[in-house]
């Protein structure tokens, strides 16, 4: 049974950095895209970044140049490096793989 476990969220000041991790148990991690979504309070879940199985990344406009998605297929792990964080980045961040979701990790950007 495939499971996703996220970690790395927390409270950070504006301008700070965090790195989220998503460990995907099971096989075939290298065959599919992996996605990071986020959901701000009162908002809808939005696709923030994704990486295809061939390593091609893409980002929503608001995080381009600040966030970097990566994957380590040997460790079945995806990462989201978030730099220069802003208060509007505050959200629960979710990892998505195929049709599965992680439990979410809270990111709060506040002074």
C-alpha contacts under 8 A as a table, 3 or more apart, distances in Angstrom:
res1	aa1	res2	aa2	distance
1	X	25	X	7.71
1	X	26	X	6.55
2	X	24	X	6.80
2	X	25	X	5.24
2	X	26	X	5.02
2	X	27	X	7.82
2	X	100	X	7.99
3	X	24	X	5.75
3	X	25	X	5.27
3	X	26	X	7.35
3	X	100	X	7.51
3	X	102	X	7.40
4	X	22	X	6.36
4	X	23	X	5.63
4	X	24	X	4.65
4	X	25	X	6.50
4	X	95	X	7.29
4	X	96	X	7.93
4	X	97	X	7.94
4	X	100	X	7.43
4	X	101	X	6.46
4	X	102	X	4.76
4	X	103	X	7.63
5	X	22	X	5.46
5	X	23	X	5.24
5	X	24	X	6.68
5	X	102	X	5.60
5	X	103	X	6.87
6	X	20	X	7.02
6	X	21	X	5.46
6	X	22	X	4.36
6	X	23	X	6.50
6	X	94	X	7.54
6	X	95	X	6.93
6	X	102	X	6.22
6	X	103	X	6.92
6	X	104	X	6.43
6	X	105	X	6.41
7	X	20	X	5.71
7	X	21	X	5.27
7	X	22	X	6.62
7	X	105	X	6.26
8	X	18	X	6.88
8	X	19	X	5.76
8	X	20	X	4.42
8	X	21	X	6.13
8	X	105	X	7.20
9	X	18	X	6.95
9	X	19	X	7.47
9	X	20	X	6.25
9	X	105	X	5.30
9	X	106	X	5.25
9	X	107	X	4.92
9	X	108	X	7.93
10	X	18	X	7.85
10	X	105	X	7.94
10	X	106	X	6.13
10	X	107	X	5.05
10	X	108	X	6.12
11	X	107	X	6.16
11	X	108	X	4.72
11	X	109	X	5.90
11	X	110	X	7.15
12	X	16	X	5.92
12	X	17	X	7.18
12	X	18	X	7.73
12	X	85	X	7.97
12	X	107	X	7.85
12	X	108	X	6.29
12	X	109	X	5.00
12	X	110	X	6.29
12	X	111	X	7.66
13	X	16	X	5.49
13	X	85	X	7.64
13	X	109	X	5.40
13	X	110	X	5.02
13	X	111	X	4.98
14	X	84	X	6.86
14	X	85	X	5.38
14	X	86	X	5.07
14	X	87	X	6.39
14	X	109	X	5.78
14	X	110	X	6.05
14	X	111	X	6.48
15	X	83	X	6.99
15	X	84	X	4.03
15	X	85	X	4.89
15	X	86	X	6.42
16	X	83	X	6.16
16	X	84	X	5.37
16	X	85	X	5.47
17	X	81	X	7.49
17	X	82	X	5.40
17	X	83	X	4.41
17	X	84	X	6.16
17	X	85	X	6.17
18	X	81	X	6.16
18	X	82	X	5.27
18	X	83	X	6.75
19	X	79	X	6.76
19	X	80	X	5.57
19	X	81	X	4.37
19	X	82	X	5.92
20	X	79	X	5.47
20	X	80	X	4.99
20	X	81	X	6.41
20	X	82	X	7.95
21	X	77	X	6.75
21	X	78	X	5.77
21	X	79	X	4.57
21	X	80	X	6.58
22	X	77	X	5.40
22	X	78	X	5.06
22	X	79	X	6.28
22	X	95	X	6.31
22	X	102	X	7.85
23	X	75	X	7.73
23	X	76	X	5.86
23	X	77	X	4.45
23	X	78	X	6.60
24	X	29	X	7.07
24	X	76	X	5.44
24	X	77	X	6.09
25	X	76	X	6.97
26	X	29	X	7.49
28	X	31	X	5.32
28	X	32	X	7.33
29	X	32	X	6.19
29	X	73	X	6.56
29	X	76	X	5.84
30	X	33	X	7.93
30	X	53	X	5.80
30	X	73	X	5.54
30	X	76	X	7.63
31	X	53	X	5.51
32	X	52	X	6.50
32	X	53	X	4.96
32	X	97	X	7.44
32	X	98	X	6.97
33	X	50	X	6.92
33	X	51	X	5.48
33	X	52	X	4.09
33	X	53	X	4.95
33	X	97	X	6.78
33	X	98	X	7.36
34	X	50	X	5.71
34	X	51	X	5.51
34	X	52	X	6.57
34	X	53	X	7.72
34	X	78	X	7.20
34	X	95	X	7.41
34	X	96	X	6.04
34	X	97	X	5.03
34	X	98	X	7.47
35	X	47	X	7.26
35	X	48	X	7.67
35	X	49	X	5.90
35	X	50	X	4.20
35	X	51	X	6.48
35	X	95	X	5.83
35	X	96	X	4.98
35	X	97	X	6.40
36	X	47	X	6.24
36	X	48	X	5.59
36	X	49	X	5.24
36	X	50	X	6.08
36	X	80	X	7.65
36	X	93	X	6.83
36	X	94	X	5.64
36	X	95	X	4.72
36	X	96	X	6.11
37	X	45	X	6.35
37	X	46	X	5.31
37	X	47	X	4.35
37	X	48	X	5.01
37	X	49	X	6.97
37	X	93	X	5.70
37	X	94	X	5.06
37	X	95	X	6.37
37	X	96	X	7.31
38	X	45	X	5.43
38	X	46	X	5.47
38	X	47	X	6.64
38	X	48	X	6.45
38	X	91	X	5.85
38	X	92	X	5.45
38	X	93	X	4.25
38	X	94	X	5.87
39	X	43	X	5.98
39	X	44	X	5.66
39	X	45	X	4.31
39	X	46	X	6.31
39	X	91	X	5.16
39	X	92	X	5.27
39	X	93	X	6.53
40	X	43	X	5.09
40	X	44	X	7.05
40	X	45	X	7.44
40	X	89	X	7.84
40	X	90	X	6.25
40	X	91	X	4.10
40	X	92	X	6.38
41	X	91	X	6.60
47	X	50	X	7.72
47	X	60	X	7.04
48	X	59	X	5.76
48	X	60	X	5.20
48	X	63	X	7.44
49	X	57	X	7.23
49	X	58	X	5.67
49	X	59	X	4.31
49	X	60	X	6.27
49	X	69	X	6.64
50	X	57	X	5.64
50	X	58	X	5.59
50	X	59	X	6.63
50	X	69	X	6.91
51	X	54	X	7.86
51	X	55	X	5.72
51	X	56	X	5.39
51	X	57	X	4.26
51	X	58	X	6.56
51	X	69	X	6.79
51	X	70	X	7.06
51	X	71	X	7.79
52	X	55	X	5.25
52	X	56	X	5.19
52	X	57	X	6.45
53	X	56	X	7.35
55	X	70	X	7.70
55	X	71	X	7.69
57	X	69	X	6.79
57	X	70	X	7.91
59	X	63	X	6.55
59	X	64	X	5.80
59	X	67	X	7.99
60	X	63	X	5.89
60	X	64	X	6.47
61	X	64	X	5.35
63	X	66	X	5.41
63	X	67	X	5.62
64	X	67	X	6.15
65	X	68	X	7.76
66	X	82	X	6.10
66	X	83	X	5.12
66	X	84	X	6.13
66	X	85	X	7.66
67	X	80	X	6.72
67	X	81	X	5.48
67	X	82	X	4.45
67	X	83	X	6.01
68	X	80	X	5.68
68	X	81	X	5.01
68	X	82	X	6.56
69	X	78	X	7.39
69	X	79	X	5.64
69	X	80	X	4.56
69	X	81	X	6.31
70	X	78	X	5.80
70	X	79	X	5.19
70	X	80	X	6.54
71	X	76	X	7.65
71	X	77	X	5.76
71	X	78	X	4.22
71	X	79	X	5.97
72	X	75	X	5.44
72	X	76	X	6.03
72	X	77	X	5.31
72	X	78	X	6.28
73	X	76	X	4.80
73	X	77	X	6.43
74	X	77	X	7.87
82	X	85	X	6.56
85	X	89	X	6.46
85	X	109	X	6.70
86	X	89	X	5.40
86	X	90	X	7.57
86	X	109	X	6.08
86	X	110	X	7.98
87	X	90	X	5.64
87	X	108	X	7.34
87	X	109	X	4.70
87	X	110	X	5.85
88	X	109	X	7.59
89	X	107	X	7.54
89	X	108	X	7.46
89	X	109	X	6.72
90	X	106	X	7.80
90	X	107	X	5.39
90	X	108	X	4.59
90	X	109	X	5.47
91	X	106	X	6.08
91	X	107	X	5.51
91	X	108	X	6.63
92	X	104	X	5.84
92	X	105	X	5.39
92	X	106	X	4.37
92	X	107	X	5.99
93	X	104	X	5.29
93	X	105	X	5.27
93	X	106	X	6.24
93	X	107	X	7.02
94	X	101	X	6.75
94	X	102	X	5.77
94	X	103	X	6.80
94	X	104	X	4.47
94	X	105	X	6.64
95	X	101	X	5.84
95	X	102	X	5.30
95	X	104	X	7.07
96	X	99	X	7.00
96	X	100	X	5.67
96	X	101	X	4.68
96	X	102	X	6.54
97	X	100	X	5.29
97	X	101	X	6.60
